[in-house]
């Protein structure tokens, strides 16, 4: 089990977590090893442009919501450079990134549980 899987398990259980993901797929929004805060989210409140902790095709990502299908109960997850990871159900959207390096992310109020 990787670090993001562990964080997803904790957030799914109701915890707010802080961790430092690695990789450059979310630059400049999230730099590699930046401190991110992720809180449990109401998936129905997620919007395009939000950064979420979600599982797509068996892999957990901290990535952008690039499209929303509320009627179908799913969101599309992508990195910040145009690569689409795929669609995932609301049940696999675990948390919302509320802060990066102590700076509050926009449009997060009222979306967390």
VONU-894069 format. One line per 8 residues: their letters; for each residue y, x, z of N, C-alpha, C, CB. Coordinates in steps of 0.001 Angstrom, whole numbers, plus 500000, padded with zeros to 6 digits. Each point is the difference from the previous one (the first is absolute). Glycine has a CB too. Layout:
<rs>
A	Y X Z Y X Z Y X Z Y X Z; ...;
</rs>
This chain:
<rs>
XXXXXXXX	498820 500856 500000 501180 499144 500000 501230 500892 500000 498775 498139 501227; 502126 501634 497824 501216 500790 499898 501100 499485 500912 499385 500531 497667; 501691 500228 502390 501133 499668 500862 500598 498641 499642 500474 502442 500260; 499691 497257 498460 500585 498711 499624 499070 498844 500338 501258 501138 498172; 497435 499081 501727 499042 498970 500414 500145 499718 501495 498403 500719 498175; 501730 500339 502615 500175 499852 501442 501290 499239 500313 498725 502140 500371; 502355 498206 498947 501275 499313 500221 499880 498523 499616 501253 502156 499572; 498057 497554 499321 499811 498610 499571 499227 499213 501050 500037 500732 497598;
XXXXXXXX	498942 499876 502992 499219 499341 501044 500867 499687 501209 497947 501185 499207; 502879 499759 501191 500884 499787 501159 501047 498920 499733 499651 502388 500642; 500941 497639 498167 501019 498997 499656 499357 498620 499885 501360 501753 498788; 497456 498169 500617 499294 498720 499884 499698 499410 501375 498999 500767 497834; 500847 500104 503169 499739 499551 501375 501285 499633 500743 497971 501452 500028; 503187 498707 499310 501259 499576 500603 500921 501103 500472 498791 498037 500652; 500833 503227 499151 500828 501114 500459 501040 500398 498958 498084 500801 501382; 503059 499661 499097 500977 500668 499148 499693 501483 500116 501810 498182 500300;
XXXXXXXX	498125 502513 498569 499595 501401 499987 501069 500869 499343 497594 499295 499926; 502400 501981 500451 500857 501010 499376 499087 501135 499568 502053 499373 501415; 498116 501088 497356 499168 501080 499483 500719 500690 498853 497906 498779 500686; 501519 502313 498859 500606 500814 498945 499049 500098 498798 501300 501321 501739; 498815 497749 497315 499135 500064 498814 500366 501193 499116 499735 497499 500074; 499283 502985 499194 500241 501125 499096 499926 499525 498554 499052 501612 501697; 501609 499125 497430 500002 499684 498577 501406 499722 499504 497694 499083 500214; 502465 500949 498474 501322 499847 499388 500144 498739 499162 500154 502450 499986;
XXXXXXXX	498884 496636 500088 500030 498816 499144 501102 499015 500371 497573 500290 499685; 503002 499852 501501 501045 499064 500421 501386 500641 500077 498259 498773 501266; 501875 502477 498274 501319 500625 500017 500911 499278 499022 498996 502228 500630; 502276 497648 499625 500731 500497 501156 500019 499030 501200 501387 501278 498389; 497979 497558 501507 500031 499050 501121 499327 500571 501247 499991 498118 498354; 498848 502514 501453 499268 500626 501096 499553 501380 499522 499217 497739 500934; 501301 503292 499724 499572 501369 499682 498676 500292 500683 502395 500742 499749; 496856 500201 499740 498760 500417 500634 500287 500463 501420 499027 500656 497768;
XXXXXXXX	500191 498835 503192 500090 500318 501426 501209 499382 500703 498834 502101 499470; 501887 496984 499869 501074 499266 500679 499360 499097 501057 501502 500061 497917; 499210 499702 503161 499496 499131 501056 500277 498551 499620 500370 501797 501752; 498555 497428 498061 500150 498589 499646 499549 499130 501168 499639 500529 497553; 501009 498334 502587 499610 498993 500979 499508 498797 499233 501673 500826 501723; 497129 498704 498634 499401 498842 499335 499647 498972 501065 499088 501435 498101; 501384 497330 501695 499747 498901 500930 499171 498927 499302 502162 500477 501232; 497034 498781 499548 499246 498891 499402 500950 499057 499262 498256 500167 501826;
XXXXXXXX	501281 499293 497062 500859 499190 499139 499366 498641 499714 500917 502096 498971; 499939 496934 500802 499566 498709 499466 499972 500175 498483 500992 498623 501967; 497832 501496 497414 499938 500281 498559 500744 498982 499143 497823 501074 500416; 502293 497700 500045 500720 498981 499231 501498 500315 499918 498290 498298 500712; 502210 502567 500183 501424 500352 500007 500306 501237 499158 500160 498994 502265; 498811 501686 497253 500179 501233 499237 500651 499697 498658 498001 501018 501135; 502935 499852 498480 500738 499844 498744 499845 501247 499132 501650 498478 501147; 498626 501353 497584 500042 501134 499075 501003 501015 500551 499390 498525 497987;
XXXXXXXX	500230 502740 502036 500870 501056 500505 499699 500408 501430 501718 499157 498476; 497512 500022 502257 499590 500386 501349 498980 501125 499916 500434 497664 500857; 499520 503166 500181 498985 501043 500112 498999 499522 501046 501632 501882 499343; 497102 498068 500270 498971 499456 500884 498845 500992 500158 500633 497663 499297; 498598 502118 501759 498724 500672 500210 498950 498997 499559 500843 501470 501957; 498454 498839 496955 499074 499029 499416 498795 500711 499405 501910 498440 499520; 497004 500828 500362 498780 500523 499385 499840 499386 498614 498911 500315 502270; 500901 500560 496738 499785 499584 498617 498753 500706 499495 502490 499616 499602;
XXXXXXXX	496524 499626 499965 498756 500563 499451 499385 501056 500922 500881 499557 497704; 499121 500158 503591 499353 500879 500962 500828 501156 500526 497978 499382 498876; 503243 500774 500647 500867 501090 500440 501236 499422 500673 499164 501487 498135; 501217 499114 503008 501202 499569 500729 501187 500832 499532 498617 499305 502015; 502490 500022 497720 501229 500633 499515 501193 499567 500848 499051 500083 497668; 501971 500768 502377 501342 499615 500435 500801 500005 498707 499817 500988 502422; 500292 497833 496945 500601 499903 498669 500876 498764 499868 498040 501217 499064; 502596 498701 499782 500909 498897 499689 499268 498737 499581 501683 501674 499330;
XXXXXXXX	498897 497213 501016 499572 498719 499432 500771 499870 498692 499503 498892 502299; 499788 501118 496576 500658 499948 498694 500005 498605 499392 499324 502349 499661; 499849 496754 500866 499982 498605 499547 499340 499165 501098 499894 500680 497524; 500468 498043 502500 499468 499082 501012 499493 498743 499313 501588 500902 501751; 497233 498663 498645 499411 498748 499539 499675 499178 501250 499034 501071 497856; 501990 498244 502686 499797 499238 501237 498983 498882 499812 502342 500533 500673; 497664 498822 498176 499049 498913 499757 498563 500520 500035 501724 498805 498609; 498069 502405 500899 498677 500606 499998 499698 500791 501260 500161 500097 497555;
XXXXXXXX	500831 500015 503350 499792 500733 501243 499725 501473 499792 499149 497922 500965; 501636 502711 498144 499763 501411 499717 501299 500707 499617 497666 499446 499263; 502292 501881 500820 501131 500839 499605 499490 501148 499141 501273 499392 502104; 499622 501117 497049 499677 501171 499193 500606 501223 500688 499928 498625 497836; 499285 502447 502272 500416 501215 500683 500173 501121 498978 498800 499280 502113; 502323 501456 498020 500303 501100 499083 500634 501151 500771 500305 498377 498088; 499664 502815 501312 500751 501094 500607 501450 499908 499537 497930 501478 500094; 502887 499488 500274 501419 499947 499655 500305 500685 498671 500514 499952 502426;
XXXXXXXX	498442 500341 496796 500185 500670 498717 499391 499208 498846 500000 502181 501201; 499743 496518 499048 499551 499130 498931 498498 499793 499875 501994 500727 498878; 497203 499980 501917 498546 499818 499927 499590 498775 500816 499666 502492 499694; 499651 496582 499669 499518 498787 500664 498594 500268 500534 501412 498503 498487; 498416 501305 502830 498686 500182 500617 499135 498765 499822 501011 501560 501662; 499616 497259 498294 499258 498765 499786 500459 498871 500903 498080 501371 499305; 501230 497508 500561 500285 498805 500803 499097 500003 501228 500698 498690 497935; 499822 500789 503161 499201 499856 501208 500374 498704 500702 499824 502505 500239;
XXXXXXXX	499238 496961 500511 500236 498731 500683 500922 500181 501206 497750 499201 499237; 502861 499703 501190 500835 500025 501200 499217 500529 501196 501327 498070 499108; 497360 501671 500950 499172 500449 501124 499921 501526 500083 498674 497892 499796; 501629 502794 499120 499936 501464 499990 501382 500645 500049 497879 499832 498714; 503125 499386 501580 501342 500536 500248 500147 500032 501514 501004 499092 497789; 498912 502116 502781 499930 500147 501448 501361 500106 500668 497833 501096 499672; 503079 499641 499707 501269 500231 500673 501138 500252 499049 498741 500893 501881; 502452 499053 498679 501249 500223 499275 500637 501272 500529 500335 497513 499616;
XXXXXXXX	500073 503373 499497 500717 501206 500406 501413 499580 500386 498601 501504 498468; 501714 498657 502819 501298 499556 500509 501005 501138 500146 498813 498182 501185; 500688 503062 498921 500873 501172 500149 499391 501209 499312 500860 499100 502176; 500030 501760 497321 499604 501300 499471 500923 501022 500633 499147 499025 497789; 500260 501913 502954 500769 501022 500729 501112 499381 500843 499489 501629 498175; 500201 497255 502477 500942 499352 500906 501047 499119 499336 499638 501906 501451; 500342 498006 497230 500963 499169 499263 499313 498686 499634 501219 502053 499075; 499378 496855 501339 499436 498670 499760 499937 499703 498506 500891 499220 502214;
XXXXXXXX	497973 500264 497332 499860 499570 498604 500719 498671 499811 497779 501204 499786; 502789 498543 499057 500698 498736 499760 499012 498812 499917 501815 501284 498780; 498706 497551 501524 499289 498719 499839 498684 499919 500780 501034 499844 497758; 498937 500729 503451 498774 499920 500791 500098 498965 501133 499577 502403 499448; 501623 497159 500858 500189 499044 501095 499234 498700 499736 502264 501000 500459; 497055 498533 500564 499300 498726 499931 498669 500022 499263 502201 498994 500099; 497370 502169 499429 498735 500086 499256 498843 500496 500854 501323 500415 497955; 498985 500244 503149 498942 500568 500835 499556 499011 501066 500918 502288 499588;
X	497880 497958 500939 499452 499137 501050 500067 500722 501327 498477 498862 498354;
</rs>
